[in-house]
Amino acid sequence: MGLREQLNKRDFRRLIVGQTVSSFGDWMGTLALMYFVLELSDSTTAVGGVLVLRLLPSALGAPVAARVVTRWRRRSVLMWSTLVQTGMAVALPIVPWLVWVYFWAFMIEVAGLIFLPARDASIPFLIEEEENRHDTGTLEIANGITMATSYGMIPVGAGAFGLILYFSQHIGLEGHWRYVAVFWLDALTYLGCYFAIRSIPDLGPGPVERREVERSEQEASPRGLLSAVRLPVVRGVLPGVAVVSLGLGALFSLGVVFVRNVLAAGPVGFGTLVVLFGVGALVGLLIIHRKVRNLAVQIRVGTAVQGVVIFLMALLGTVAWAFIGAVLFGAAATSALVGGITYLQESLSGVNRNLALTAFHAVLRFGLALAALVAGAAADLLRRAGAAPLGLPPSQFVLAMSGLIVLFGATLIRVPGAGGLSAR
């Protein structure tokens, strides 16, 4: 089945519409949060605290998310998490106090960590898993659509944030009230996602999953994240997820400085790179199910290409290669992550699948934040020491080293039994 056949399925289409609207608000709110914190604190360290907010929910909220997605019906989990996020987004900008903003931003991330695995576990149910159980290509296309609608909203959300701030100045909104408009629009996108999901009659779990939960409760056997990590298929995928998040996190942390100091491209150049990354994600969606037959190969190759692109982007330091690299990077990251999600969905079922997907998103978010913090700190230390290793500026050197680490990490990825899972 192709893209059109998947989107012709009414309930899957409704989930994608809700996902797209919510992702638009998420990216718009992420940029607004960084600028809002900078305005409140006038401190780049405080802006770095925004990255910590993406780390802590993964470390502290993942066990809670694991229990929620295994005990509650997925439709209820998705509806309540988006409804809760609506209220949080309304509350966040009201009080221009850093601790207040940090608290609500943290809580929104915790709710998001609960939403994501429930969403991913719903996809096989919506595309008629029983009929397409062995058709990995069908499931991979569905996962690719979901991921593309998420990352494809990056440039759209960034553009909307800029337009709101531009027009707010012309209508007399000043101070934190400019950000109130952004976050309240973000709240409306969560509400739109809520109504899209509410229109779907059922998202599972099916009878088999419910029996598994009941049996585990009767046997008093714990079904937490640790039990998922003990599974060979999960242990095989998570290192790949961690390596991909390393590359994403390093670019997230150093991208603005790299574009400004190395490429001398300014805000317009950085905005173009963001747009091209979204284009690359869409390109990755269109080609992965046709070019790669084996999910293990897809995960390893996608990760390795990501490392090579980051290394060359940093080493060459040219605008032309940066633009080409942004497209290749988006396609490679999408290929690796979609392959990982598809492999977990195809290899596991029921409670184990829910727990594995929770672990997947926890590792991805934790790795993003940790890599961003480490890469940013390393570049700052080199800059303050006046060091220029290999004659490169600090941000350029750290980015190049990040690419090499990602490339090396790709060689360590071992996905057991994925050879039988064809991406076609």
Stockholm file with secondary structure:
# STOCKHOLM 1.0

chainA/1-424         MGLREQLNKRDFRRLIVGQTVSSFGDWMGTLALMYFVLELSDSTTAVGGVLVLRLLPSALGAPVAARVVTRWRRRSVLMWSTLVQTGMAVALPIVPWLVWVYFWAFMIEVAGLIFLPARDASIPFLIEEEENRHDTGTLEIANGITMATSYGMIPVGAGAFGLILYFSQHIGLEGHWRYVAVFWLDALTYLGCYFAIRSIPDLGPGPVERREVERSEQEASPRGLLSAVRLPVVRGVLPGVAVVSLGLGALFSLGVVFVRNVLAAGPVGFGTLVVLFGVGALVGLLIIHRKVRNLAVQIRVGTAVQGVVIFLMALLGTVAWAFIGAVLFGAAATSALVGGITYLQESLSGVNRNLALTAFHAVLRFGLALAALVAGAAADLLRRAGAAPLGLPPSQFVLAMSGLIVLFGATLIRVPGAGGLSAR
#=GR chainA/1-424 SS CCHHHHHTSHHHHHHHHHHHHHHHHHHHHHHHHHHHHHHHHCCHHHHHHHHHHHHHIIIIIHHHHHHHHHHSCHHHHHHHHHHHHHHHHHHTTTSCCHHHHHHHHHHHHHHHHHHHHHHHHHHHHHTTTTTSTTCHHHHHHHHHHHHHHHHTHHHHHHHHHHHHHHHHHHTTCCTTHHHHHHHHHHHHHHHHHHHHHHTCSCCCCCHHHHHHHHHHHHTTCCCSHHHHHTSHHHHHHHHHHHHHHHHHHHHHHHHHHIIIIISCCHHHHHHHHHHHHHHHHHHHHHHHHHHCSBHHHHHHHHHHHHHHHHHHHHHHCCHHHHHHHHHHHHHHHHHHHHHHHHHHHHHCCHHHHHHHHHHHHHHHHHHHHHHHHHHHHHHHHHHHTTCCGGGCCHHHHHHHHHHHHHHHHHHTCCCTTGGGCBCC
#=GC SS_cons         CCHHHHHTSHHHHHHHHHHHHHHHHHHHHHHHHHHHHHHHHCCHHHHHHHHHHHHHIIIIIHHHHHHHHHHSCHHHHHHHHHHHHHHHHHHTTTSCCHHHHHHHHHHHHHHHHHHHHHHHHHHHHHTTTTTSTTCHHHHHHHHHHHHHHHHTHHHHHHHHHHHHHHHHHHTTCCTTHHHHHHHHHHHHHHHHHHHHHHTCSCCCCCHHHHHHHHHHHHTTCCCSHHHHHTSHHHHHHHHHHHHHHHHHHHHHHHHHHIIIIISCCHHHHHHHHHHHHHHHHHHHHHHHHHHCSBHHHHHHHHHHHHHHHHHHHHHHCCHHHHHHHHHHHHHHHHHHHHHHHHHHHHHCCHHHHHHHHHHHHHHHHHHHHHHHHHHHHHHHHHHHTTCCGGGCCHHHHHHHHHHHHHHHHHHTCCCTTGGGCBCC
//
